[in-house]
Amino acid sequence: MDKIKYKFKIATDSFDPYREIEKWEINNQMAAMSIFIGRVREIDQFGSQLKKLEIHHYSGLTEKLIEKHLSEITKKIESFSALVIHRVGFIDPLEPIVLIAVSADKRGIANQYCSEILEVTKFKVPFWKREWTDKGSSWVKNNTVLST
């Protein structure tokens, strides 16, 4: 098998997604790369100006579930590499929350698995979000469904 690598990290501090990609790409260059950078929205789920987003996770289980999914992908794809970083704690509007970078031999594979990893992270991994505004705070009940 060629390159079969992945890295997953929970970040408690702000990170520069472009710098993280640059460091990771040094050892993970393939023909295609797909990247997703998710940032905190400026408006909460009710239309109010967001002051902060607070993200909690189930430590240990969160990492286990993401790494299990990444490991399953590596069993299907010979040349595949992924970087996944997800923030927790208090995060300001427009700060990065999540970075997903996927390298593969073909663009379709890179795009497919970048999207798949994102959807697994949003819907199958224990992260909880609370939005803070001038009016107080509220838990986000549902993640945004992927729309085409």
C-alpha positions as CSV (number, residue, x, y, z in Angstrom):
1,M,0.0,0.0,0.0
2,D,1.1,3.5,-0.6
3,K,0.4,6.4,1.8
4,I,-2.2,5.6,4.4
5,K,-2.0,8.3,7.0
6,Y,-4.4,10.4,9.0
7,K,-4.1,12.9,11.8
8,F,-6.9,14.0,14.1
9,K,-6.6,16.7,16.8
10,I,-8.9,18.4,19.2
11,A,-7.7,22.0,19.5
12,T,-8.4,24.1,22.6
13,D,-6.8,27.2,21.1
14,S,-7.2,29.1,17.9
15,F,-5.4,27.7,14.9
16,D,-4.4,28.9,11.5
17,P,-5.8,26.4,9.0
18,Y,-3.5,27.5,6.2
19,R,-0.4,27.0,8.4
20,E,-1.7,23.5,9.5
21,I,-2.2,22.5,5.9
22,E,1.2,23.7,4.9
23,K,2.9,21.7,7.7
24,W,0.8,18.6,7.0
25,E,1.3,18.7,3.2
26,I,5.1,18.4,3.4
27,N,4.7,14.7,4.0
28,N,1.3,14.2,2.3
29,Q,1.6,15.3,-1.3
30,M,-0.6,13.4,-3.8
31,A,-2.2,14.3,-7.1
32,A,-5.4,15.8,-5.5
33,M,-6.3,17.6,-2.3
34,S,-9.7,18.7,-1.1
35,I,-10.0,21.1,1.8
36,F,-12.9,22.3,4.0
37,I,-12.5,25.1,6.6
38,G,-15.5,25.7,8.8
39,R,-15.8,29.0,10.6
40,V,-18.1,30.3,13.3
41,R,-21.1,32.2,11.9
42,E,-21.7,35.8,12.9
43,I,-25.5,35.2,13.4
44,D,-27.0,32.6,15.8
45,Q,-29.8,30.1,15.0
46,F,-32.4,32.7,15.8
47,G,-31.0,35.6,13.8
48,S,-29.2,37.5,16.6
49,Q,-25.6,38.7,16.5
50,L,-23.4,36.0,17.9
51,K,-20.8,36.9,20.6
52,K,-19.2,33.5,21.0
53,L,-19.7,29.9,20.2
54,E,-19.0,27.3,22.9
55,I,-18.2,23.8,21.8
56,H,-18.0,20.8,24.2
57,H,-17.0,17.2,23.3
58,Y,-17.1,13.8,24.9
59,S,-13.4,13.4,25.5
60,G,-12.0,10.0,24.5
61,L,-15.1,9.0,22.7
62,T,-15.0,11.9,20.2
63,E,-11.4,11.0,19.2
64,K,-12.2,7.3,19.1
65,L,-15.1,7.7,16.7
66,I,-13.3,10.1,14.3
67,E,-10.2,7.8,14.3
68,K,-12.4,4.7,13.7
69,H,-14.0,6.4,10.6
70,L,-10.6,7.5,9.3
71,S,-9.2,4.0,9.8
72,E,-12.2,2.5,7.9
73,I,-11.5,4.8,4.9
74,T,-7.8,3.7,4.8
75,K,-9.0,0.1,4.4
76,K,-10.9,1.1,1.2
77,I,-8.4,3.5,-0.4
78,E,-4.7,2.7,-1.0
79,S,-3.4,6.3,-1.4
80,F,-5.2,8.4,1.1
81,S,-4.2,10.9,3.7
82,A,-6.3,13.1,6.0
83,L,-5.9,15.9,8.5
84,V,-8.8,16.8,10.8
85,I,-8.6,19.5,13.4
86,H,-11.7,20.5,15.5
87,R,-11.9,23.3,18.0
88,V,-13.5,23.1,21.4
89,G,-14.1,25.8,24.0
90,F,-15.2,29.4,23.4
91,I,-14.7,30.5,19.8
92,D,-15.2,34.0,18.3
93,P,-17.3,34.6,15.2
94,L,-15.3,33.9,11.9
95,E,-12.7,31.9,13.8
96,P,-12.0,28.4,12.4
97,I,-13.9,25.6,14.0
98,V,-12.9,22.7,11.8
99,L,-10.3,21.9,9.2
100,I,-10.5,18.8,7.0
101,A,-7.9,18.2,4.4
102,V,-7.8,15.1,2.3
103,S,-5.1,14.0,-0.2
104,A,-5.6,11.2,-2.7
105,D,-4.5,10.1,-6.1
106,K,-7.7,11.3,-7.7
107,R,-9.8,14.4,-7.2
108,G,-13.1,12.5,-6.9
109,I,-11.8,10.5,-4.0
110,A,-10.4,13.5,-2.3
111,N,-13.7,15.4,-2.6
112,Q,-15.8,12.4,-1.7
113,Y,-13.9,11.6,1.5
114,C,-13.5,15.3,2.6
115,S,-17.3,15.6,2.4
116,E,-17.9,12.3,4.1
117,I,-15.5,13.1,7.0
118,L,-17.3,16.4,7.5
119,E,-20.7,14.8,7.6
120,V,-19.5,12.1,10.1
121,T,-18.0,14.8,12.2
122,K,-21.2,16.9,12.3
123,F,-23.7,14.1,12.8
124,K,-22.1,11.1,14.3
125,V,-19.5,12.4,16.7
126,P,-20.4,13.9,20.1
127,F,-19.8,17.7,19.8
128,W,-22.3,20.1,21.5
129,K,-22.6,23.7,20.6
130,R,-23.9,26.6,22.7
131,E,-24.4,30.0,21.1
132,W,-23.8,33.2,23.2
133,T,-25.5,36.5,22.4
134,D,-26.4,39.7,24.2
135,K,-29.7,37.9,25.2
136,G,-28.0,35.0,26.8
137,S,-27.2,31.5,25.5
138,S,-28.9,28.6,23.8
139,W,-27.9,25.1,22.8
140,V,-27.8,24.3,19.1
141,K,-30.4,21.5,18.7
142,N,-29.7,20.5,15.1
143,N,-26.7,20.8,12.8
144,T,-27.3,22.1,9.4
145,V,-28.1,19.4,6.9
146,L,-25.9,19.2,3.8
147,S,-27.8,20.8,0.9
148,T,-27.0,20.7,-2.7
